[in-house]
Amino acid sequence: DKGLKSREKENINIHAGNLLQPTDWMVIREADGGTAMPSNIKTYRAAVRTKANTHCTSIDNAADVDALAALTFDWPAKP
């Protein structure tokens, strides 16, 4: 059974994946030799991944359940 921190980090990663999903097709198109992804989309995607990592670190560093409950998570604005 997963612990509370593991479940919270999984939720963060699921949310990040949901934010990235609408632009995944641009990654595939570019990788297949098609049109390059716009730079603002690349920047946004990198920012989402960075935020997810930061949020997971905050979860790991929470000293107890109260500290974990007090965490708030912000995300980059969609382009």
BAFI-3210 file (N, C-alpha, C; in Angstrom, 3 decimals, decimal comma, padded with zeros to 6 digits):
// residues 79
n [1|2|3|4|5|6|7|8|9|10|11|12|13|14|15|16|17|18|19|20|21|22|23|24|25|26|27|28|29|30|31|32|33|34|35|36|37|38|39|40|41|42|43|44|45|46|47|48|49|50|51|52|53|54|55|56|57|58|59|60|61|62|63|64|65|66|67|68|69|70|71|72|73|74|75|76|77|78|79]
n.u [000,851|000,541|002,118|001,070|002,574|003,615|001,262|000,381|002,461|002,126|-000,351|000,411|002,090|000,268|-001,415|000,383|000,891|-001,642|-001,757|000,225|-000,625|-002,414|-000,607|001,060|000,916|002,306|004,927|005,316|004,867|007,026|009,183|008,876|009,852|008,402|006,714|008,324|007,987|006,391|008,279|007,181|005,519|007,327|008,685|006,616|005,995|008,403|008,376|006,150|007,061|009,229|007,898|006,367|008,404|009,438|007,206|006,938|009,303|008,756|006,692|008,094|009,727|008,009|007,382|005,441|002,006|000,395|002,046|002,197|-000,474|-000,680|000,577|000,536|-000,085|001,095|000,774|002,220|000,969|-001,179|-000,126]
n.v [-001,192|002,174|005,008|008,144|010,360|009,285|008,876|011,518|012,617|011,107|012,118|014,744|014,252|013,096|015,273|017,048|015,588|015,720|018,435|018,612|016,930|018,062|019,226|017,247|016,148|017,955|017,510|014,949|015,406|017,140|015,438|013,530|014,767|016,845|019,990|022,351|022,655|025,439|027,943|029,011|026,988|024,932|026,145|026,369|023,632|022,726|024,267|023,213|020,619|021,257|022,524|020,355|018,686|020,348|020,541|017,855|017,554|019,318|017,908|015,600|016,816|017,621|017,672|016,439|015,248|017,527|019,530|018,615|018,854|021,593|022,455|024,201|024,241|025,685|026,304|026,707|029,249|028,498|028,660]
n.w [000,000|-000,834|000,662|002,134|001,175|-001,192|-002,654|-002,909|-004,448|-006,744|-007,561|-008,195|-010,392|-012,155|-012,568|-013,796|-016,134|-017,278|-017,846|-019,775|-021,818|-023,857|-025,650|-026,475|-029,033|-030,565|-029,856|-030,869|-033,595|-034,193|-033,576|-035,530|-037,706|-038,635|-038,407|-036,335|-032,796|-031,304|-029,569|-027,214|-026,342|-025,822|-023,704|-021,813|-021,400|-020,279|-017,966|-016,626|-016,057|-014,398|-012,257|-011,325|-010,379|-008,356|-006,670|-005,891|-004,449|-002,353|-001,135|-000,326|001,572|003,569|006,976|008,525|008,652|008,937|007,885|005,300|004,530|004,527|002,263|-000,821|-004,297|-007,180|-010,689|-013,977|-016,192|-018,903|-022,288]
ca.u [000,000|001,321|001,993|000,425|003,459|003,666|-000,007|000,354|003,380|001,465|-001,365|001,130|002,546|-000,919|-001,849|001,353|000,611|-002,880|-001,437|001,076|-001,293|-002,926|000,462|001,882|000,936|003,344|006,195|005,371|005,007|008,393|010,076|008,705|010,425|007,431|006,832|008,911|007,100|006,637|009,130|006,388|005,010|008,479|008,927|005,518|006,153|009,533|007,946|005,264|007,907|009,993|006,964|006,036|009,556|009,480|006,102|007,267|010,325|008,056|005,984|009,112|010,286|006,998|007,788|004,342|000,753|-000,057|002,885|001,772|-001,793|-000,535|001,198|-000,297|000,641|000,776|001,193|002,414|-000,201|-001,183|000,182]
ca.v [000,000|003,399|005,979|009,415|011,163|008,650|009,154|012,936|012,821|010,524|013,096|015,851|013,794|012,937|016,621|017,545|014,879|016,275|019,752|018,426|016,103|018,754|019,615|016,079|015,941|018,820|016,811|013,845|015,994|017,620|014,277|012,829|015,572|017,834|021,368|022,538|023,128|026,838|028,076|029,239|025,686|024,254|026,794|025,964|022,221|022,636|024,857|022,247|019,550|021,828|022,695|019,031|018,253|021,201|020,143|016,544|017,802|019,901|016,799|014,797|017,573|017,889|016,982|015,652|015,346|018,924|020,258|018,153|019,442|023,043|022,757|024,639|023,995|026,556|025,759|027,749|029,617|027,909|029,669]
ca.w [000,000|-000,942|001,725|001,799|000,324|-002,523|-003,341|-003,265|-005,574|-007,916|-007,986|-008,840|-011,706|-013,005|-012,952|-014,779|-017,378|-017,843|-018,407|-020,957|-022,830|-025,043|-026,580|-026,808|-030,484|-031,131|-029,614|-031,827|-034,935|-034,341|-033,558|-036,804|-038,775|-039,090|-037,952|-035,012|-031,751|-030,968|-028,389|-026,000|-025,910|-025,206|-022,416|-020,934|-021,051|-019,356|-016,698|-015,971|-015,508|-013,287|-011,140|-010,791|-009,583|-007,166|-005,794|-005,320|-003,436|-001,201|-000,481|000,364|002,683|004,595|008,201|009,075|007,895|008,940|006,920|003,977|004,263|004,354|000,972|-001,942|-005,538|-008,299|-011,979|-015,002|-017,005|-020,245|-023,325]
c.u [000,885|001,076|001,388|001,291|003,536|002,404|-000,077|001,279|002,804|000,407|-000,724|001,525|001,385|-001,398|-000,911|001,118|-000,633|-002,645|-000,640|000,348|-001,802|-001,856|001,380|001,992|002,008|004,730|006,376|005,593|006,440|009,376|010,014|009,218|009,481|007,747|007,400|007,861|007,410|007,413|008,321|005,789|006,135|008,750|007,869|005,698|007,301|009,146|007,019|006,091|008,710|009,107|006,600|007,174|009,658|008,404|006,382|008,344|009,695|007,302|006,975|009,622|009,280|007,286|006,704|003,085|000,254|000,744|002,501|000,442|-001,701|000,058|000,150|000,555|000,158|001,338|001,374|001,109|-000,075|-000,919|-001,045]
c.v [001,239|004,305|007,269|010,262|010,588|008,937|010,619|013,230|012,225|011,483|014,279|015,437|013,556|014,306|017,208|016,878|015,397|017,652|019,622|017,751|016,878|019,161|018,447|015,864|016,797|018,193|015,708|014,367|016,449|016,450|013,499|013,641|016,603|019,218|021,435|023,065|024,605|026,953|028,314|027,938|024,896|024,821|026,384|024,521|022,030|023,176|023,918|021,136|020,047|021,996|021,360|018,521|019,047|020,792|018,793|016,676|018,393|018,826|015,944|015,488|017,901|017,024|016,073|015,887|016,787|019,753|019,876|018,798|020,944|023,422|023,230|024,542|024,922|025,926|026,904|028,012|028,978|029,000|029,976]
c.w [000,000|000,259|001,208|000,868|-001,091|-003,316|-003,775|-004,442|-006,852|-008,454|-008,698|-010,255|-012,671|-013,479|-014,004|-016,134|-018,066|-018,452|-019,707|-022,127|-024,038|-026,059|-026,944|-028,318|-031,140|-030,966|-030,659|-033,242|-035,173|-034,415|-034,874|-037,992|-039,333|-038,551|-036,540|-034,035|-031,461|-029,646|-027,117|-025,461|-025,250|-023,822|-021,397|-020,469|-020,068|-017,978|-015,930|-015,335|-014,303|-012,062|-010,510|-009,913|-008,284|-006,166|-005,140|-004,241|-002,178|-000,418|000,297|001,622|003,784|005,827|008,774|008,234|007,840|007,940|005,503|003,590|003,983|002,998|-000,030|-003,201|-006,629|-009,574|-012,971|-015,756|-018,387|-021,270|-024,187]
res [d|k|g|l|k|s|r|e|k|e|n|i|n|i|h|a|g|n|l|l|q|p|t|d|w|m|v|i|r|e|a|d|g|g|t|a|m|p|s|n|i|k|t|y|r|a|a|v|r|t|k|a|n|t|h|c|t|s|i|d|n|a|a|d|v|d|a|l|a|a|l|t|f|d|w|p|a|k|p]
***
